[in-house]
Amino acid sequence: METTLPLPKYHQIYRVLREQLQEGRFDDEGVPGEHLLADQFAVARITIRKAMEMLVADGLVTRRPGIGTWPLRSDASKRQSKQQPAAVSRQTAHLTGLLENIVSAGLRTTVEVLDSTVVSASDAIAEALHLAVGEPVYKSIRVRSIASGPVSYITTHVPKALAELGRKELKRKPMLMLLEEAGVQLGGATQTITACLADAVVARNLDVQVGSALLAVTRLVRDTSDRPVQLLQGLYRPDRYQYQLQLSRVGDIEAKVSVSEKL
């Protein structure tokens, strides 16, 4: 944990957990227990307990003995979540050459595949990818790095029927290239960029302090028939990742991403 910030540790953890609750991270399985959170954040259980007390006071979670800690969400929030998952924006833009640029940037980095498994699509993933809940999808977690260190922590979901996306394949080539090799004709993407705080797992993999500000990128890639083929949720170090737009009064929007060795 960061010890030089003016906020106490329990408040830093509270902020991280509050953000994750707002993202719906714990809707399906509940908030992890005090022992697990204490191990993740490398703090004492009393520190986790204080953070939890703040979440309870804010009306964000409910704690019940023998049942655990679960998010408390208003009916309006639940209706909005069902209508539109927070992870996917419905606003679109015409991005000239962005997918090709993303592949090119990926080829300039090294990749470590932390996880590559077939899982059942959750409600949010199924809605984003236009699948039935429970359909098999490839879930992968990767860390991309440059010479100066890690750049991104990326979680992706792809319908299993589209391509073979095991650990061996993901270490070989960027995922978009693998999809094209499998016959998927990439069309376009819907992308949102926001900010978030690094939790204990992400902070360890990106070599930053817990609670550090990161760029959060959500990208829904579609094929030429407008079928969703990939949902990417990436967390990027802002000192090593740049997103640039060229705007004009007429014509398309020119967009590109880049990684930087400058610290």
N, C-alpha and C positions, 0 to 999 in steps of 0.2 A: 504494500500500500504506500501511497505517496504520503510522506511525513512532513513535507515542507509547506503544504497548502494550509491556509488558515482554517479550513473546515476540518472538524474532527473526523476520525475514520468512520464512525458509525453514520455520519451525515453523508460522506462520500458514497458509502454502500447504499444508503437510502436513495440517493439520487440515481444510482445505476439501476437498482431494482425498480424504482418508480418508472423509469423510462422503459424498462423491459415489460412491465405490467401494461403500460399504455400501448405497447406494440402487440399485446396479446400473446407474449411469449409463454405464459404459464396457464393459458386458458384450458388446455387439455389435461395436463397432469398435475396442476397445482404448483405452488412455490416449493422449491427444494427445502428440506429440513435444515435446522440450525447447524447440525454437525457437518453436513455437506457444504453449506454456504461458508461456514468457518474455515473449512479446508480450502475451498476455492479462493477465498479472499485472504487467506493466511492471517486470520485474526482470531481472537478469543470468542467463545459463544456469547458472552455478555455484550460484545460489540454488535453481533448480529441481532441479538434480542432488542437492543436499543433501536436499531434500524427498523426492525419489524414493528416496534411500538409506534414509530412515526408513521409507518404505512397504515397501521390500524387507525391511528388518530386522524389520518387524512381520508379515511373511508375507502381505501383502495384494496384492502384485503380483510378477510375474516379468518380468525384462528380458532379452531375447535380441537380439544384434546381427543386423540385417537383418530381424528379425521385429517388433520393437517391444516395448511394455510392455503386459502383459495382466493382468487381475485374477486372483488366486488365491482360489478359493472352495472351502470344504470340501464334501464330498459331502452332508453334512446340510443345509448352506445351499442347495445346488443343488436338493435335493429339496423343501425348504420353498419356494423361489422358484417351482418348477414348480407346486406345489400352490396357492400363494397369492401373487401378486405383492405386493411390499412397498408398492406405491403404492396398493393398494385394501384397505380394511378390510371384513371381513364383518359387523361389528357394526353394527346399525341402530338408529335411533331415530325416533319419530314427531315430525316437526317441523312444527308448525302455522304455516303462512304464511311459512316461511323462504324458499322459492323466490321468492315475490312480493316479499319484503323484499330479496333479493339483486338482483332486477331494479331495484327502486326505488333502491338504493344505487348501482347502475351508472349510472342516469340522472343522478345528481348528480355524476358525474365526467366528465372528457374522456378519450378513448381514442386511443392511437397504435398502429396495427397495424404491427408489426415484420416479421411474416412471415405469409403465408397461402398454403399450398400443399397439393396432394394428394400424400400419401405412402402407402407400403404399410405396413399394420399390422404392427408387430413382435410378438414372442411375447407380451410383457406387455400391450400395447395390445389385441391380438386377444382375449386371455383376458378382460380387463376388459370389453370391449364385446361379448363373445359373437360374435366374428367368426372367420373363417378367417384364418390367418396370410397376410399379403400382400394382403388385401382393401384397396381404396382407402378412405382416411379423410382428412377435412380436418384439417390441423394448422395451428393459428394461434398466434402469440405476440403478446400485447398488453401495453401498459403503460397503466394507468389512473392519472390524476392529479387532484388538486384544486388550488385556487389556490396553496397553499403548496408544492406539488411532487408528485412521483410517490408513489403508494400501493402499487401491486401490479405484479408481473411474472407474467403468466398464460399458461400453455400449455394448450391444449385440443385434444382429438381427438374427432371426430364422424364416424360412418359417412357416407360420401359420398352414399349413396342417400337420406338423410333430407331434405336441404335444400341450397339454394345458399348457400354461406358464403364468398364471395370477400371480398377486401379492401374493396371498395366497400360491401358489405352490413354488414360488421363495424364499419365506421366510422359507419354509420347508426343501428344499434340494438344493444342487448345481445343476446348469442347466444341466450338462452332465449326472448326475444321472437321472434327470427327462426325458431326451431324451432316455436313455437306458430303463427306465421303460415304455416308450411309444412304444418300439419296435425298436428303431433306433440302429443299430449295428455300433458302433463307430470303425472307421478304423485308421485314422491318422490325422495329422495336419501339416499345414504350418505356421510357426511363424517367425515374425521379431521383433527385439528389437532395438529401437532407443532412442533418448532423445527428450524432448520437455519442454516448459515452461508452468507453471500453469497459467491459466486465472483466472478471478475473481470467477467464479462459482466453478471450481475445487479446487482452493486454499481454499475457504471457507469450502468445504466438506472434504478436506484432512488436514485441520488445518496447512497450510503452507502459506508463503507470496506469493502474486502475483508475477509471474516471477521466482519462484523457479524451479530448474531443477528436472524433473521427468523422470522415465523410461516409455517409451511408447511401449506397447506390442500389436501387431496385430496378431490374431490367427484365421486361417480359418480351421475349423474342418470338416472332411469328414467321410462318412460312408464307409463300406467295399466295396461298389461298386463305390467309388470315387466321390460320390455326395456330394456337400457342404451342411452341415446341420447347421452350426453356424458360424457367423462372430463376433468375439470379438475384441473390441478396449479398452484396459485398460491402465490407468495411475496410476503408482505406486510410492509410496515414497521410494527412494533408501535406506533410513536408516532402513526400515522395511521389505523390500522385496529383495530376493536374487535369482538369476538364475545361476545354476551351470552346467557345462559340464565336463564330464570325457572323454578324448580323448585317442585313442590308434592307433597304426599303422594299425591294422587289426580289423575287427569286427564292431559292431554297435557303435553308439554314445550313451552314457548314459547321460541322462539329468534329472534334477530335479529342482523344485522350493521350496522355503521355506520362511516362515515369521519369523521375529525375534522380541523379546521383547527388545533387546538392542537398545539404542538411542545414 
